[in-house]
Amino acid sequence: MSKTLSDQVEQEAPAAEKITPLVRSAVQFAESRNNRFSAIIPREVDKVRLLQSGLWSVVSDQFRSMDRIDCIWADRSAYAELLVIDAGRGFCHVLLLNHWPLPALLVSTEGLPPGFDIRYEGPDAEAQWCCYRLADNVRMVCGKPSRDAALAALLDSATLR
Protein backbone atom coordinates (compact mmCIF):
# COMPACT_ATOMS: atom_id res chain seq x y z
CA MET A 1 0.00 0.00 0.00
CA SER A 2 1.40 3.40 -0.94
CA LYS A 3 1.69 6.18 1.56
CA THR A 4 -0.12 9.40 0.82
CA LEU A 5 1.38 12.84 1.37
CA SER A 6 -0.79 13.46 4.44
CA ASP A 7 0.42 10.21 6.02
CA GLN A 8 4.02 11.27 5.44
CA VAL A 9 3.45 14.73 6.96
CA GLU A 10 1.79 13.27 10.05
CA GLN A 11 4.63 10.83 10.56
CA GLU A 12 7.34 13.51 10.12
CA ALA A 13 5.73 16.09 12.46
CA PRO A 14 6.71 15.59 16.09
CA ALA A 15 3.77 14.56 18.22
CA ALA A 16 4.72 16.87 21.10
CA GLU A 17 4.50 20.08 19.03
CA LYS A 18 1.07 21.69 19.19
CA ILE A 19 -0.08 23.97 16.38
CA THR A 20 -1.66 27.22 17.49
CA PRO A 21 -4.50 28.18 15.12
CA LEU A 22 -4.99 31.72 13.79
CA VAL A 23 -7.44 33.92 15.63
CA ARG A 24 -10.42 35.29 13.71
CA SER A 25 -9.09 38.86 13.70
CA ALA A 26 -5.97 37.73 11.78
CA VAL A 27 -7.98 37.27 8.57
CA GLN A 28 -10.18 39.98 7.07
CA PHE A 29 -11.46 41.03 3.67
CA ALA A 30 -8.88 42.93 1.66
CA GLU A 31 -11.34 45.84 1.37
CA SER A 32 -11.24 46.39 5.13
CA ARG A 33 -7.45 46.44 5.46
CA ASN A 34 -4.43 47.61 3.47
CA ASN A 35 -6.41 50.29 1.65
CA ARG A 36 -4.86 52.73 -0.78
CA PHE A 37 -5.64 56.45 -0.52
CA SER A 38 -4.78 59.35 -2.78
CA ALA A 39 -4.02 62.83 -1.44
CA ILE A 40 -3.43 66.14 -3.19
CA ILE A 41 -0.67 67.94 -1.30
CA PRO A 42 -0.41 71.77 -1.34
CA ARG A 43 2.66 73.05 -3.18
CA GLU A 44 4.22 74.64 -0.07
CA VAL A 45 4.43 71.28 1.77
CA ASP A 46 7.86 69.62 1.56
CA LYS A 47 8.98 66.03 2.25
CA VAL A 48 9.72 66.69 5.93
CA ARG A 49 6.32 68.31 6.57
CA LEU A 50 4.64 65.40 4.77
CA LEU A 51 5.71 63.07 7.59
CA GLN A 52 4.41 65.24 10.42
CA SER A 53 1.26 64.07 12.15
CA GLY A 54 -0.34 67.52 12.14
CA LEU A 55 -0.73 67.50 8.36
CA TRP A 56 -2.94 64.40 8.58
CA SER A 57 -4.80 65.23 11.82
CA VAL A 58 -8.19 66.00 10.22
CA VAL A 59 -8.32 62.92 7.96
CA SER A 60 -6.34 60.45 10.10
CA ASP A 61 -9.43 58.68 11.47
CA GLN A 62 -9.91 57.12 8.00
CA PHE A 63 -6.52 55.38 8.06
CA ARG A 64 -5.57 52.02 9.54
CA SER A 65 -2.19 50.48 10.08
CA MET A 66 -0.51 49.33 6.82
CA ASP A 67 -2.66 51.53 4.55
CA ARG A 68 -0.85 53.35 1.76
CA ILE A 69 -1.24 56.97 0.72
CA ASP A 70 -0.31 58.16 -2.79
CA CYS A 71 0.64 61.84 -2.56
CA ILE A 72 0.51 64.10 -5.61
CA TRP A 73 1.60 67.71 -5.19
CA ALA A 74 -0.94 70.24 -6.46
CA ASP A 75 1.60 71.76 -8.86
CA ARG A 76 2.60 68.26 -10.08
CA SER A 77 6.17 68.79 -8.93
CA ALA A 78 6.46 65.48 -7.04
CA TYR A 79 4.85 62.15 -6.22
CA ALA A 80 5.31 60.17 -2.99
CA GLU A 81 4.14 56.92 -1.41
CA LEU A 82 3.51 56.74 2.32
CA LEU A 83 2.85 53.76 4.59
CA VAL A 84 0.61 54.33 7.60
CA ILE A 85 2.29 52.87 10.68
CA ASP A 86 -0.31 53.95 13.24
CA ALA A 87 -3.32 56.24 13.04
CA GLY A 88 -6.26 57.37 15.10
CA ARG A 89 -8.41 60.38 15.76
CA GLY A 90 -6.16 63.45 15.44
CA PHE A 91 -2.84 61.68 14.80
CA CYS A 92 -1.14 59.69 12.08
CA HIS A 93 2.35 58.21 12.01
CA VAL A 94 3.51 57.62 8.42
CA LEU A 95 6.66 56.30 6.81
CA LEU A 96 7.98 57.65 3.50
CA LEU A 97 8.43 54.71 1.11
CA ASN A 98 9.26 56.59 -2.10
CA HIS A 99 9.52 60.17 -3.29
CA TRP A 100 9.98 61.15 -6.91
CA PRO A 101 10.41 64.70 -8.19
CA LEU A 102 8.53 64.99 -11.47
CA PRO A 103 9.72 66.86 -14.57
CA ALA A 104 8.23 70.26 -15.22
CA LEU A 105 5.19 70.27 -17.47
CA LEU A 106 5.56 72.18 -20.69
CA VAL A 107 2.23 73.98 -20.72
CA SER A 108 1.34 76.68 -23.15
CA THR A 109 0.17 79.82 -21.40
CA GLU A 110 -1.55 80.98 -24.54
CA GLY A 111 -4.68 78.89 -23.95
CA LEU A 112 -4.41 77.27 -27.37
CA PRO A 113 -5.35 73.64 -27.87
CA PRO A 114 -2.38 71.51 -28.97
CA GLY A 115 -1.64 71.61 -32.69
CA PHE A 116 -2.89 75.17 -33.35
CA ASP A 117 -1.23 78.55 -33.70
CA ILE A 118 -2.47 82.16 -33.69
CA ARG A 119 -0.68 84.80 -35.76
CA TYR A 120 -1.15 88.46 -36.51
CA GLU A 121 -1.32 88.76 -40.31
CA GLY A 122 -1.46 92.55 -40.62
CA PRO A 123 -3.81 95.51 -40.34
CA ASP A 124 -6.07 94.40 -43.20
CA ALA A 125 -9.68 93.87 -42.15
CA GLU A 126 -9.64 90.43 -43.78
CA ALA A 127 -6.38 89.28 -42.20
CA GLN A 128 -5.67 90.69 -38.72
CA TRP A 129 -5.57 87.75 -36.22
CA CYS A 130 -5.75 84.26 -37.75
CA CYS A 131 -5.69 80.71 -36.32
CA TYR A 132 -3.90 77.90 -38.14
CA ARG A 133 -3.98 74.14 -37.72
CA LEU A 134 -0.29 73.14 -37.60
CA ALA A 135 -0.73 69.62 -39.02
CA ASP A 136 -1.61 70.90 -42.51
CA ASN A 137 -1.33 74.72 -42.10
CA VAL A 138 -5.04 75.22 -42.80
CA ARG A 139 -6.40 78.60 -41.73
CA MET A 140 -9.26 77.87 -39.32
CA VAL A 141 -10.20 81.43 -38.25
CA CYS A 142 -9.30 84.74 -39.81
CA GLY A 143 -10.08 88.45 -39.59
CA LYS A 144 -10.57 88.81 -35.84
CA PRO A 145 -9.69 92.18 -34.26
CA SER A 146 -7.83 90.69 -31.26
CA ARG A 147 -5.97 87.57 -30.26
CA ASP A 148 -8.64 86.74 -27.65
CA ALA A 149 -11.41 87.02 -30.24
CA ALA A 150 -9.52 84.67 -32.58
CA LEU A 151 -8.97 82.18 -29.76
CA ALA A 152 -12.65 82.30 -28.78
CA ALA A 153 -13.69 81.70 -32.40
CA LEU A 154 -11.30 78.75 -32.66
CA LEU A 155 -12.58 77.17 -29.45
CA ASP A 156 -16.18 77.61 -30.64
CA SER A 157 -15.53 75.97 -34.00
CA ALA A 158 -17.08 72.58 -34.72
CA THR A 159 -13.62 71.10 -35.35
CA LEU A 160 -12.79 71.18 -31.65
CA ARG A 161 -16.13 69.93 -30.32
C-alpha positions as CSV (number, residue, x, y, z in Angstrom):
1,M,0.0,0.0,0.0
2,S,1.4,3.4,-0.9
3,K,1.7,6.2,1.6
4,T,-0.1,9.4,0.8
5,L,1.4,12.8,1.4
6,S,-0.8,13.5,4.4
7,D,0.4,10.2,6.0
8,Q,4.0,11.3,5.4
9,V,3.4,14.7,7.0
10,E,1.8,13.3,10.0
11,Q,4.6,10.8,10.6
12,E,7.3,13.5,10.1
13,A,5.7,16.1,12.5
14,P,6.7,15.6,16.1
15,A,3.8,14.6,18.2
16,A,4.7,16.9,21.1
17,E,4.5,20.1,19.0
18,K,1.1,21.7,19.2
19,I,-0.1,24.0,16.4
20,T,-1.7,27.2,17.5
21,P,-4.5,28.2,15.1
22,L,-5.0,31.7,13.8
23,V,-7.4,33.9,15.6
24,R,-10.4,35.3,13.7
25,S,-9.1,38.9,13.7
26,A,-6.0,37.7,11.8
27,V,-8.0,37.3,8.6
28,Q,-10.2,40.0,7.1
29,F,-11.5,41.0,3.7
30,A,-8.9,42.9,1.7
31,E,-11.3,45.8,1.4
32,S,-11.2,46.4,5.1
33,R,-7.5,46.4,5.5
34,N,-4.4,47.6,3.5
35,N,-6.4,50.3,1.6
36,R,-4.9,52.7,-0.8
37,F,-5.6,56.4,-0.5
38,S,-4.8,59.4,-2.8
39,A,-4.0,62.8,-1.4
40,I,-3.4,66.1,-3.2
41,I,-0.7,67.9,-1.3
42,P,-0.4,71.8,-1.3
43,R,2.7,73.0,-3.2
44,E,4.2,74.6,-0.1
45,V,4.4,71.3,1.8
46,D,7.9,69.6,1.6
47,K,9.0,66.0,2.3
48,V,9.7,66.7,5.9
49,R,6.3,68.3,6.6
50,L,4.6,65.4,4.8
51,L,5.7,63.1,7.6
52,Q,4.4,65.2,10.4
53,S,1.3,64.1,12.2
54,G,-0.3,67.5,12.1
55,L,-0.7,67.5,8.4
56,W,-2.9,64.4,8.6
57,S,-4.8,65.2,11.8
58,V,-8.2,66.0,10.2
59,V,-8.3,62.9,8.0
60,S,-6.3,60.5,10.1
61,D,-9.4,58.7,11.5
62,Q,-9.9,57.1,8.0
63,F,-6.5,55.4,8.1
64,R,-5.6,52.0,9.5
65,S,-2.2,50.5,10.1
66,M,-0.5,49.3,6.8
67,D,-2.7,51.5,4.6
68,R,-0.8,53.3,1.8
69,I,-1.2,57.0,0.7
70,D,-0.3,58.2,-2.8
71,C,0.6,61.8,-2.6
72,I,0.5,64.1,-5.6
73,W,1.6,67.7,-5.2
74,A,-0.9,70.2,-6.5
75,D,1.6,71.8,-8.9
76,R,2.6,68.3,-10.1
77,S,6.2,68.8,-8.9
78,A,6.5,65.5,-7.0
79,Y,4.9,62.2,-6.2
80,A,5.3,60.2,-3.0
81,E,4.1,56.9,-1.4
82,L,3.5,56.7,2.3
83,L,2.9,53.8,4.6
84,V,0.6,54.3,7.6
85,I,2.3,52.9,10.7
86,D,-0.3,54.0,13.2
87,A,-3.3,56.2,13.0
88,G,-6.3,57.4,15.1
89,R,-8.4,60.4,15.8
90,G,-6.2,63.4,15.4
91,F,-2.8,61.7,14.8
92,C,-1.1,59.7,12.1
93,H,2.4,58.2,12.0
94,V,3.5,57.6,8.4
95,L,6.7,56.3,6.8
96,L,8.0,57.7,3.5
97,L,8.4,54.7,1.1
98,N,9.3,56.6,-2.1
99,H,9.5,60.2,-3.3
100,W,10.0,61.1,-6.9
101,P,10.4,64.7,-8.2
102,L,8.5,65.0,-11.5
103,P,9.7,66.9,-14.6
104,A,8.2,70.3,-15.2
105,L,5.2,70.3,-17.5
106,L,5.6,72.2,-20.7
107,V,2.2,74.0,-20.7
108,S,1.3,76.7,-23.1
109,T,0.2,79.8,-21.4
110,E,-1.5,81.0,-24.5
111,G,-4.7,78.9,-24.0
112,L,-4.4,77.3,-27.4
113,P,-5.3,73.6,-27.9
114,P,-2.4,71.5,-29.0
115,G,-1.6,71.6,-32.7
116,F,-2.9,75.2,-33.3
117,D,-1.2,78.6,-33.7
118,I,-2.5,82.2,-33.7
119,R,-0.7,84.8,-35.8
120,Y,-1.1,88.5,-36.5
121,E,-1.3,88.8,-40.3
122,G,-1.5,92.6,-40.6
123,P,-3.8,95.5,-40.3
124,D,-6.1,94.4,-43.2
125,A,-9.7,93.9,-42.1
126,E,-9.6,90.4,-43.8
127,A,-6.4,89.3,-42.2
128,Q,-5.7,90.7,-38.7
129,W,-5.6,87.7,-36.2
130,C,-5.7,84.3,-37.7
131,C,-5.7,80.7,-36.3
132,Y,-3.9,77.9,-38.1
133,R,-4.0,74.1,-37.7
134,L,-0.3,73.1,-37.6
135,A,-0.7,69.6,-39.0
136,D,-1.6,70.9,-42.5
137,N,-1.3,74.7,-42.1
138,V,-5.0,75.2,-42.8
139,R,-6.4,78.6,-41.7
140,M,-9.3,77.9,-39.3
141,V,-10.2,81.4,-38.3
142,C,-9.3,84.7,-39.8
143,G,-10.1,88.4,-39.6
144,K,-10.6,88.8,-35.8
145,P,-9.7,92.2,-34.3
146,S,-7.8,90.7,-31.3
147,R,-6.0,87.6,-30.3
148,D,-8.6,86.7,-27.7
149,A,-11.4,87.0,-30.2
150,A,-9.5,84.7,-32.6
151,L,-9.0,82.2,-29.8
152,A,-12.7,82.3,-28.8
153,A,-13.7,81.7,-32.4
154,L,-11.3,78.7,-32.7
155,L,-12.6,77.2,-29.4
156,D,-16.2,77.6,-30.6
157,S,-15.5,76.0,-34.0
158,A,-17.1,72.6,-34.7
159,T,-13.6,71.1,-35.4
160,L,-12.8,71.2,-31.6
161,R,-16.1,69.9,-30.3
